[in-house]
């Protein structure tokens, strides 16, 4: 996907294998919901990956209903993960994509998240909260940074 994107990265004191595992298997432990970027209009549920190519990223709500956030497009442990990202209010064709890369740097791993495709979601869409494109992307990037800080704490425990 091209167009509007968010790009954030950080280093974690872990091998790429551990970093990939913590991102995918343990996402429910470190993921922090954000009211601005909720997947559904209901109270947040628990996020989980169904591992492997063609698996899903899902949110299981308190009542047991499962919302499919997106399908896994690339599952390449311990180097790369790509998955679709959509909110319940997205129309057909309004899809974004998240690519996560895990690059070894000595005793650490650089984890890079690139969230693209926001140009498929019109500026007037509720998911953008009336923010101009630049401000929306900054706010979404701030959320990804907060998520990665939570992730880093989980990885390094």
N, C-alpha and C positions, 0 to 999 in steps of 0.2 A: 504494500500500500504506500501511497505517497501523500504529500501534502502536510497538513498540520501534524506536529508530533511533540511528544514530551520525551526527553532523554535525561536519565539520572543514573549515577553510578556510585559505588562505594567499594571499599576493600573490607574483606572479612578474614579473620585469623582462622582459616580452615582450608582444607584441600578442595579442589573443584568438586570432587565426589560428594563430600560432606555438604558443601554449599548447595549443590543441585538437590540433594536429598532433603535438606532443610527447607528449601524453597517449595518443593513439590509435596513431599510426604507430610511435612509439618506445617503447611500453610494455615491450617485452622488454629494453630497455637499462636502465631504471630500476626495474623491479619487483623487490622483495626478498621472497622466500618467508619464511613464518613457520610454524614447526612447529606452533604452536597452531591455525592457521587454514588448513591445507593443503587443497587441493581433493580430492586423492586420497591413499590411504595409501602411495603410491610416492614415490620421490625426486622433488623438484620438477622440472618441465620448463620450457619457454619459453612465456611468455604472449604472445598476439597477438590483435589484432582483425581480423576480416574486415570491412572498412569498408562502411558503408551500412546503411539500414534492412533489418532481417531478417538482417543478418550475425551473426556469432557472436564471442564472446570464448572463446578456446580455450587449452588448455595442451597442448603437444606434449611428450610424455615421451621420455626418452632412447632407448627402443626404437622410437620412431616412432608409438606409439599416441596418439591425439588424444582429449582429454576436453573436452567442451563444458561450459564454465562457465555460459554463458547466451547468450541471443539479444539482439540490439540492439533496443530498443523505440523509441528516438528517436535519430536521427543528424542533428543540426542545426548543422553547422559555421558559424561558430566559437562558437556560443552555448551549446549544450546536447548532452549525451549521456546516454542512459538505457539500462541493460542489466540483464538478470537475473543473479543470482549464486547459484550452488548448489554444494554439495560433493557428492562421489560418494555419501556416506552419507545424503543427504537423500531422504526418501520423496516420493511424489507429493503435491503441495500444500505442500511445505516449500520455499518459494521466497523469496528476498530480492531486493531491487532496489537498484541504485546509480544515482543521478542526479548528474551532474557539470555544474556551470554555470561558464561563463567570462564574467566581467563586466569590461568595460574600466574602468580607473580611471586616467585620464591616460596616463602612459607604462607603466603596469603593468596586469596582469589579476588580478582576484581569482578564484581557483579554489576552488569549494565542492563538497565531496563529501558527499552525504547517502545513507546506507545504511540502508534501511528493511526492514520485514517480519520482523524477528527474532522477533516474536510467533508466527509460523507454525512456528517450530522449538521443540519442547518443551524445557523447562528440563533434562530428564534426557538430552537428546540428546548424543551424544559431541562434537559440534561446539562445545558450550558448556562442556565440560571440568569440569562440576560447579559452575561459578561461578554465584552468584545473578545474576539479570538485570542489576542495576545494575553489579556488578563485571565481568560479561562485556562489557557495552557500553563500560565504561571501557577495558578491555583491548583491545577491538576498535578503539576510537577511537585508542588509543595506536599501534596498528599502522598505521592509516590516516595518522596524523600522520607516522610514520616513512617511509611510502611517499611521502607528498607532499614530504617533505624531500629524498628521493632524486630525485623528479621535478623539484623546483625546481632542483637542481644540474644535471640534464640539460638543462632548458629554458634555463638561463642560461649554459651553456657556449658 
